[in-house]
Amino acid sequence: MKKILNVVNLENENDVEKIKTELKDTRLNYEISFEHKAVIIYGGADEHRVAVLAIRKAGFEVL
């Protein structure tokens, strides 16, 4: 299942790297779309929750 997480304050490539650093340790299957200010997660509810926590840990707000 594909889940799209909108990241409010994703402003530049440095922000993308911060999110990648946090998500790397989760072993999730994901993509980051800087153009759409979103992170796409492939998985269910558990993966979604883990991704949201990791993105928040990186200092970003998820809608």
C-alpha positions as CSV (number, residue, x, y, z in Angstrom):
1,M,0.0,0.0,0.0
2,K,1.2,3.5,-0.8
3,K,0.9,6.3,1.7
4,I,1.7,10.0,0.9
5,L,2.9,12.1,3.8
6,N,2.9,15.9,3.2
7,V,5.8,17.5,4.9
8,V,5.0,21.2,5.7
9,N,8.5,22.7,6.1
10,L,10.5,20.8,3.5
11,E,12.3,23.8,1.9
12,N,15.6,22.6,0.4
13,E,17.9,19.7,-0.4
14,N,19.5,19.9,3.0
15,D,16.0,19.2,4.5
16,V,15.7,16.2,2.2
17,E,19.0,14.8,3.5
18,K,17.9,15.2,7.1
19,I,14.8,13.2,6.4
20,K,16.8,10.5,4.5
21,T,19.2,10.2,7.4
22,E,16.3,9.4,9.8
23,L,14.4,7.1,7.4
24,K,17.6,5.2,6.5
25,D,17.6,3.5,9.9
26,T,14.0,2.4,9.6
27,R,14.5,0.1,6.6
28,L,11.3,1.4,5.1
29,N,10.7,1.5,1.3
30,Y,10.2,5.2,0.5
31,E,10.6,8.0,-1.9
32,I,11.0,11.7,-1.2
33,S,9.4,14.2,-3.6
34,F,10.9,17.6,-3.0
35,E,8.8,19.1,-5.7
36,H,5.6,18.0,-3.9
37,K,7.0,18.4,-0.4
38,A,6.0,14.8,0.3
39,V,7.4,11.5,1.5
40,I,5.8,8.4,-0.1
41,I,5.9,5.3,2.0
42,Y,5.2,1.8,0.7
43,G,3.6,-0.3,3.5
44,G,0.8,-0.5,6.0
45,A,-0.2,1.3,9.1
46,D,2.9,0.3,11.1
47,E,5.2,1.6,8.4
48,H,3.2,4.8,8.2
49,R,3.6,5.4,11.9
50,V,7.3,4.7,11.9
51,A,7.8,7.1,9.0
52,V,5.9,9.9,10.7
53,L,7.9,9.5,13.9
54,A,11.2,9.5,11.9
55,I,10.2,12.6,10.0
56,R,9.2,14.4,13.2
57,K,12.4,13.4,14.8
58,A,14.2,15.0,11.9
59,G,12.4,18.3,12.8
60,F,9.6,18.4,10.3
61,E,5.8,18.6,10.6
62,V,3.7,15.9,8.8
63,L,0.2,16.5,7.7
